[in-house]
Amino acid sequence: MNYKLTVIVLVLIIGIYQTVLNLVRYLSANNPTPDNLSDVYDAETYSRWKQYSAENSRLEIRSGAVSCIFPIILLATNVYSFFASLFSDAFLQLFAVILVEVTVSSLVSSVFSYISTMKIEEKYGFNRSTVKTFVTDKIRGFIIELIISLALTTMLWGLYYAMGDWIILLFAILIFLVTIVISFLYPIFSRIGNSFEPLADGELKDRLMELLTKHGYQVKAIEVMDASRRTTKLNAY
């Protein structure tokens, strides 16, 4: 079985699928204002939102195409195997491949993210990120992605040598468990690069507490994150 060709075909299929979704979203930006929302959005506001949505969709189409092309080029030209061949130790070979993949994907996504944040978001008055904040966020994200990718791939590698052909089922279970664990650890991860403070006493806090306890949640605290430091589309969450 030609594994390289299989992976290239899968990457291509995923890329085409995502491009089609973005294209549909882009074309939908030309739809008229629905009648049941005509009293909510005035014509000027809706027209500006359509322009904003269309620009983002066009950028996502380009981003998706480039993100699809780069892995195919790396696979077809044996870039991964070249960097792996620089090392004799199997783990170092694994690390080299992951490092190349995460680095390339992060660079590509950062370029388009910069255009989205510093150009489109700035144009429509949403951006509050500085270049320093943007770069810091991207470096932090790169490190976290590299650590998680290396950890998951190391687990897969270990399971393969331990369990053989049962690897697919076991790794699927492992990914499920990791996803659950990360979702519970998100409150910890979200504090990296963000600040939180307790929600002030008042009507909002009382209503939130009442809503949560009404539906069976045990609330330890309600905190506010400084989302407005990066964008005006969110003032907090």
QUIJO-V945713 format. One line per field, one symbol per residue. ss: DSSP state (H for helix, E for strand, C for the rest). phi: phi as a letter, one per 30 degrees, with the letter a starting at -180 (. if undefined). psi: psi as a letter, one per 20 degrees, with the letter a starting at -180 (. if undefined). A space follows every 10 residues. Layout:
BEGIN
ss->???
phi->???
psi->???
END
This chain:
BEGIN
ss->CCHHHHHHHH HHHHHHHHHH HHHHHHHHCC CCCCHHHCCC CCHHHHHHHH HHHHHHHHHH HHHHHHHHHH HHHHHHCCHH HHHHCCCCCH HHHHHHHHHH HHHHHHHHHH HHHHHHHHHH HHHCCCECCC HHHHHHHHHH HHHHHHHHHH HHHHHHHHHH HHHHHHHHHH HHHHHHHHHH HHHHHHHHHC CCCCCEEECC CCHHHHHHHH HHHHCCCCCC CCEEECHHHC ECCCCCC
phi->.ddddddddd dddddddddd dddddddddd dddeedcdcc cdeddddddd dddddddddd dddddddddd ddddddcide ddddddbcdd dddddddddd dddddddddd ddddddddcd dddcicdbdc eddddddddd dddddddddd dddddddddd ddciddeddd dddddddddd dddddeeddd ddjbcbbddd dldddddddd ddddcidccd accccddddc acdbcaa
psi->pnhghggggg ggggggghgg ghgggghiii qrpqhijhig prggghghhh ggggghgghh ggghgghhgg hgghghjkgg hghhiiqhph ghgghggggg ghgghggghh ghhggggifg hghjkhpjqr hggggggggg hggggggggg gghggggghg hhicijhggh hggggggggg ghhhighghi iojqqqqqpq qagggghggg gghhjjpopg qoqpqmhihh qihphr.
END
